[in-house]
């Protein structure tokens, strides 16, 4: 199982890391970047000024290395031990390294490195390539030339710190307290530090901390901390970064000899389930959201939780059901899985609820009519 397919399978089963998508409109990932000890001197900025500058920050291009780390406090699943890294903790915990190159709106490259393989996502104009060295396979999408770039389909690729920061900032409302903390150094650069703290008592998130580059105002690191924990539950950040456009040949890709190349239609962004496209607003089958901001709960419907299926995903599903606690309430019967940052409820009739909120809040969401849920990405 390569890194991309492993991430896809986990998202399809429980979408546990989509809690950040619920909280802030996107998937939370993480980086374990150690800050330098010095406290740099930067021009004073208020929280409002920094938020505005982050929202407007743009650079012609950049390249760097992002390290993502998750410490979700997931239970051990002994039934998956020794199965090629298909364990739950192997999928959504630990650290992973992603090399990033960006050049304008139409060119980007991500290289996700694992212990024995690498997966690449290359976007160059109208061409989008997904390559896995694990099985030497290539998926090629020929994009439209309408000037709008769709998200990479079915990659599970982590966002850059700026994307995650913008998603967090978009969720700001009177439910959030924002403060400026001491300056620091991240990836060898002077940075401001913003802390976003939810006011809702049912949130399991203590705060989200943004390290903002003092010169470009591009976020260098995002950390999400669970209540009662000192170490971030999830992080994403640069360990090194250069703010200049990479060379053109970085975005050139030729399938290696012997690679199996598959050509597919690009996602449409609304009804194409082959990618990250979302079902129409009237659909009741796609993932949706109950609530908003920090206390939103993601719901997936018509999930087959009976037999568990076959293969790594089936074994993972079976183990999750085994370690989850039986519960019942106004939603019916089901099983609940709790971590330091996430609460996941799997009902017997095929619904899955996940949120960075208390079990009581998830159960309350599960008791609400599904007609109240809004399609994921369809606004709040």
Buried (B, 14 or more C-beta within 10 A) or exposed (E): BBBBBBBBBBBBBBBBBBBBBBBBBBBBBBBBBEBBEEEBEEEEBEBEBBBBBBEEBEBEBBBBBBBBBBBBBBBEBEBBEEBEBBBBBBBBBBEBBBBBBBBEEBBBBBBBBBEEBBBBBBBBEEBBBBBBBBEBBBBBBEBEEEEEBBBBBBBBBBBBBBBBBBBBBBBEEEBBEBEBEEBBBBBEBBBBBBBBBBEBEBBBBBBBBBBBBBEBBBBBBBBBBBBEBEEBBBBBBBBBBEBEBBEEEBBEBEBEEEBEEEEBEBBBBBEBBEBBBBBEEEBEEBBBBBBBBBBBBBBBBEBEBEEBBEEBBBBBBBBBBEBBEEBEBEBEEBBBBBBBBBBBBBBBEBBBBBBBBBBEBBBBBBEBEEEEBBBBBBEE
